[in-house]
Amino acid sequence: MKNKKIIALISNDFEDLELWYPVLRLREEGVTVHVVGEIANKKYIGKYGVPCVSDLAYTDINPDDYDGILVPGGWAPDAIRRFPVVLEMIRNLDKRKRVIGQICHAGWVLISAGILKGKNVTSTPGIKDDMTNAGAIWHDTPSIIDGHIVSSRRPPDLPEYMIDYIKVLKAQD
């Protein structure tokens, strides 16, 4: 996994565990993870006050150079999905069948990218209607894999989510 590269999106009010747990788990596996926000080298603050400094800006990224993406939950997805460059990133990775991970409210970003029609997903129950209105098939389960899309509900489900995410990432060519 040392040759794998993943984008972890960030904006203020990210769910602290939903960003940091996946980033640290992937780094433990030897994966290069770049934290990517609107502005490079900016300190973003999570919902519970945990900071994270972005490595790169959204516009610095060529998604063709990456094997997947992580979208954290919290309130950050509502801000992240407003950037056309991020939605193009998601569409690029989807078209190339690279692993896309979303947890909690992160489904909003995938909805805005228009990639969920007919996909089996989960999320926080609070956006279940948004997910189904986007054409997704919603399940109340800790983590679910549909092809290259891995989704999860909330922080207590992080262990199952990362087992599934890593399994999909390892299976990619």
ZAMARRO-818407 format. One record per residue (C-alpha): x negated, y negated, z. Coordinates in Angstrom, 2 decimals, padded with zeros to 5 digits. Layout:
N
<X: X | Y: Y | Z: Z>
...
//
This chain:
173
<X: 000.00 | Y: 000.00 | Z: 000.00>
<X: -003.07 | Y: -002.25 | Z: 000.10>
<X: -002.46 | Y: -003.29 | Z: -003.53>
<X: 001.16 | Y: -004.37 | Z: -002.86>
<X: 002.19 | Y: -008.03 | Z: -002.59>
<X: 005.46 | Y: -009.26 | Z: -001.10>
<X: 007.11 | Y: -012.69 | Z: -000.89>
<X: 008.78 | Y: -013.58 | Z: 002.43>
<X: 011.05 | Y: -016.60 | Z: 001.94>
<X: 011.34 | Y: -019.21 | Z: 004.68>
<X: 013.24 | Y: -022.35 | Z: 005.60>
<X: 014.07 | Y: -023.91 | Z: 008.95>
<X: 016.50 | Y: -022.03 | Z: 011.18>
<X: 015.39 | Y: -018.61 | Z: 009.93>
<X: 016.28 | Y: -015.78 | Z: 012.32>
<X: 012.96 | Y: -015.36 | Z: 014.12>
<X: 012.94 | Y: -011.55 | Z: 014.36>
<X: 014.33 | Y: -011.09 | Z: 010.85>
<X: 011.32 | Y: -012.92 | Z: 009.42>
<X: 008.51 | Y: -011.84 | Z: 011.74>
<X: 009.34 | Y: -008.14 | Z: 012.27>
<X: 009.32 | Y: -007.28 | Z: 008.52>
<X: 006.25 | Y: -009.44 | Z: 007.85>
<X: 004.28 | Y: -007.78 | Z: 010.64>
<X: 005.45 | Y: -004.25 | Z: 009.74>
<X: 004.37 | Y: -004.71 | Z: 006.13>
<X: 001.01 | Y: -006.19 | Z: 007.15>
<X: 000.52 | Y: -003.14 | Z: 009.40>
<X: 000.99 | Y: -001.03 | Z: 006.26>
<X: -001.75 | Y: -003.02 | Z: 004.48>
<X: 000.65 | Y: -005.04 | Z: 002.31>
<X: -000.22 | Y: -008.65 | Z: 001.45>
<X: 002.71 | Y: -010.82 | Z: 002.53>
<X: 002.91 | Y: -014.46 | Z: 001.47>
<X: 005.34 | Y: -016.64 | Z: 003.42>
<X: 006.87 | Y: -018.99 | Z: 000.86>
<X: 008.88 | Y: -022.14 | Z: 001.57>
<X: 009.89 | Y: -025.35 | Z: -000.13>
<X: 006.53 | Y: -026.87 | Z: 000.87>
<X: 003.19 | Y: -025.05 | Z: 001.23>
<X: 001.38 | Y: -025.16 | Z: 004.59>
<X: 004.45 | Y: -026.52 | Z: 006.36>
<X: 005.48 | Y: -025.39 | Z: 009.84>
<X: 009.05 | Y: -024.09 | Z: 009.80>
<X: 010.91 | Y: -023.44 | Z: 013.04>
<X: 013.15 | Y: -020.43 | Z: 013.62>
<X: 016.56 | Y: -020.49 | Z: 015.32>
<X: 014.96 | Y: -019.60 | Z: 018.64>
<X: 011.94 | Y: -021.88 | Z: 018.30>
<X: 009.34 | Y: -019.48 | Z: 016.92>
<X: 007.22 | Y: -021.31 | Z: 014.31>
<X: 005.87 | Y: -020.00 | Z: 011.03>
<X: 003.61 | Y: -021.83 | Z: 008.57>
<X: 004.26 | Y: -021.22 | Z: 004.89>
<X: 001.37 | Y: -020.00 | Z: 002.76>
<X: 002.79 | Y: -021.25 | Z: -000.53>
<X: 005.59 | Y: -023.35 | Z: -002.01>
<X: 008.45 | Y: -021.86 | Z: -004.05>
<X: 007.01 | Y: -023.54 | Z: -007.14>
<X: 003.56 | Y: -021.96 | Z: -006.56>
<X: 004.92 | Y: -018.45 | Z: -007.09>
<X: 004.86 | Y: -016.36 | Z: -010.24>
<X: 007.23 | Y: -013.51 | Z: -009.32>
<X: 005.54 | Y: -011.28 | Z: -011.92>
<X: 002.57 | Y: -011.12 | Z: -009.51>
<X: 004.69 | Y: -009.60 | Z: -006.71>
<X: 006.11 | Y: -006.18 | Z: -005.87>
<X: 009.09 | Y: -007.44 | Z: -003.90>
<X: 010.70 | Y: -010.02 | Z: -001.67>
<X: 012.11 | Y: -010.36 | Z: 001.82>
<X: 014.94 | Y: -012.76 | Z: 002.58>
<X: 015.46 | Y: -013.40 | Z: 006.31>
<X: 018.77 | Y: -014.26 | Z: 007.88>
<X: 019.70 | Y: -017.00 | Z: 010.29>
<X: 020.90 | Y: -020.24 | Z: 008.76>
<X: 017.88 | Y: -020.46 | Z: 006.41>
<X: 019.58 | Y: -018.57 | Z: 003.53>
<X: 022.10 | Y: -021.39 | Z: 003.11>
<X: 019.18 | Y: -023.76 | Z: 002.42>
<X: 017.05 | Y: -021.29 | Z: 000.45>
<X: 019.80 | Y: -020.49 | Z: -002.06>
<X: 020.00 | Y: -024.13 | Z: -003.15>
<X: 016.67 | Y: -023.88 | Z: -005.00>
<X: 017.03 | Y: -022.74 | Z: -008.63>
<X: 013.40 | Y: -021.56 | Z: -008.61>
<X: 014.22 | Y: -019.15 | Z: -005.77>
<X: 017.27 | Y: -017.79 | Z: -007.57>
<X: 015.10 | Y: -017.22 | Z: -010.67>
<X: 012.56 | Y: -015.41 | Z: -008.45>
<X: 015.31 | Y: -013.09 | Z: -007.20>
<X: 016.62 | Y: -012.48 | Z: -010.73>
<X: 013.11 | Y: -011.73 | Z: -012.00>
<X: 012.49 | Y: -009.17 | Z: -009.26>
<X: 015.94 | Y: -007.67 | Z: -009.81>
<X: 015.39 | Y: -007.33 | Z: -013.56>
<X: 012.02 | Y: -005.66 | Z: -012.92>
<X: 013.57 | Y: -003.36 | Z: -010.26>
<X: 011.17 | Y: -004.58 | Z: -007.55>
<X: 012.26 | Y: -004.14 | Z: -003.94>
<X: 014.56 | Y: -006.89 | Z: -002.63>
<X: 015.26 | Y: -006.93 | Z: 001.09>
<X: 018.04 | Y: -008.92 | Z: 002.70>
<X: 019.29 | Y: -008.94 | Z: 006.27>
<X: 022.16 | Y: -010.68 | Z: 008.06>
<X: 023.09 | Y: -013.92 | Z: 006.23>
<X: 020.38 | Y: -013.38 | Z: 003.57>
<X: 023.03 | Y: -011.90 | Z: 001.31>
<X: 024.01 | Y: -015.48 | Z: 000.48>
<X: 020.81 | Y: -015.82 | Z: -001.56>
<X: 021.51 | Y: -012.66 | Z: -003.55>
<X: 025.10 | Y: -013.81 | Z: -004.07>
<X: 023.90 | Y: -017.14 | Z: -005.47>
<X: 021.45 | Y: -015.26 | Z: -007.74>
<X: 024.42 | Y: -013.26 | Z: -009.06>
<X: 022.86 | Y: -009.80 | Z: -008.62>
<X: 025.28 | Y: -007.97 | Z: -006.29>
<X: 028.11 | Y: -006.87 | Z: -008.58>
<X: 028.69 | Y: -003.15 | Z: -008.02>
<X: 025.87 | Y: -002.84 | Z: -005.46>
<X: 026.27 | Y: -001.03 | Z: -002.14>
<X: 025.17 | Y: -003.43 | Z: 000.61>
<X: 025.54 | Y: -004.41 | Z: 004.21>
<X: 025.13 | Y: -007.71 | Z: 006.03>
<X: 026.34 | Y: -009.44 | Z: 009.13>
<X: 030.12 | Y: -008.88 | Z: 009.19>
<X: 030.49 | Y: -012.67 | Z: 009.10>
<X: 029.69 | Y: -012.73 | Z: 005.36>
<X: 031.44 | Y: -009.47 | Z: 004.42>
<X: 034.07 | Y: -011.40 | Z: 002.44>
<X: 031.39 | Y: -013.38 | Z: 000.61>
<X: 029.62 | Y: -010.15 | Z: -000.33>
<X: 032.77 | Y: -008.41 | Z: -001.56>
<X: 033.94 | Y: -011.53 | Z: -003.42>
<X: 030.58 | Y: -011.40 | Z: -005.26>
<X: 031.44 | Y: -007.88 | Z: -006.39>
<X: 029.36 | Y: -005.93 | Z: -003.86>
<X: 030.60 | Y: -002.81 | Z: -002.10>
<X: 030.17 | Y: -003.62 | Z: 001.60>
<X: 029.40 | Y: -000.99 | Z: 004.26>
<X: 029.17 | Y: -001.38 | Z: 008.04>
<X: 025.90 | Y: 000.49 | Z: 008.50>
<X: 022.48 | Y: -000.46 | Z: 009.93>
<X: 020.66 | Y: -000.28 | Z: 006.58>
<X: 021.52 | Y: 000.78 | Z: 003.05>
<X: 019.51 | Y: 001.35 | Z: -000.10>
<X: 021.04 | Y: 000.84 | Z: -003.55>
<X: 018.26 | Y: 001.33 | Z: -006.07>
<X: 015.72 | Y: -001.40 | Z: -005.33>
<X: 017.99 | Y: -003.47 | Z: -003.05>
<X: 017.70 | Y: -002.80 | Z: 000.69>
<X: 020.10 | Y: -004.54 | Z: 003.05>
<X: 020.68 | Y: -004.61 | Z: 006.77>
<X: 023.10 | Y: -006.16 | Z: 009.26>
<X: 021.19 | Y: -007.85 | Z: 012.10>
<X: 018.11 | Y: -007.70 | Z: 014.40>
<X: 019.00 | Y: -004.46 | Z: 016.26>
<X: 018.93 | Y: -002.73 | Z: 012.84>
<X: 015.38 | Y: -003.85 | Z: 011.97>
<X: 013.73 | Y: -000.43 | Z: 012.56>
<X: 016.07 | Y: 001.33 | Z: 010.09>
<X: 015.81 | Y: -001.60 | Z: 007.65>
<X: 012.02 | Y: -001.50 | Z: 007.53>
<X: 011.90 | Y: 002.30 | Z: 007.22>
<X: 014.15 | Y: 001.95 | Z: 004.15>
<X: 012.29 | Y: -001.08 | Z: 002.74>
<X: 008.90 | Y: 000.62 | Z: 003.05>
<X: 010.29 | Y: 003.82 | Z: 001.49>
<X: 011.52 | Y: 001.89 | Z: -001.57>
<X: 008.30 | Y: -000.13 | Z: -001.82>
<X: 006.16 | Y: 003.05 | Z: -001.70>
<X: 008.31 | Y: 004.68 | Z: -004.40>
<X: 007.72 | Y: 001.84 | Z: -006.87>
<X: 005.19 | Y: 002.54 | Z: -009.62>
//
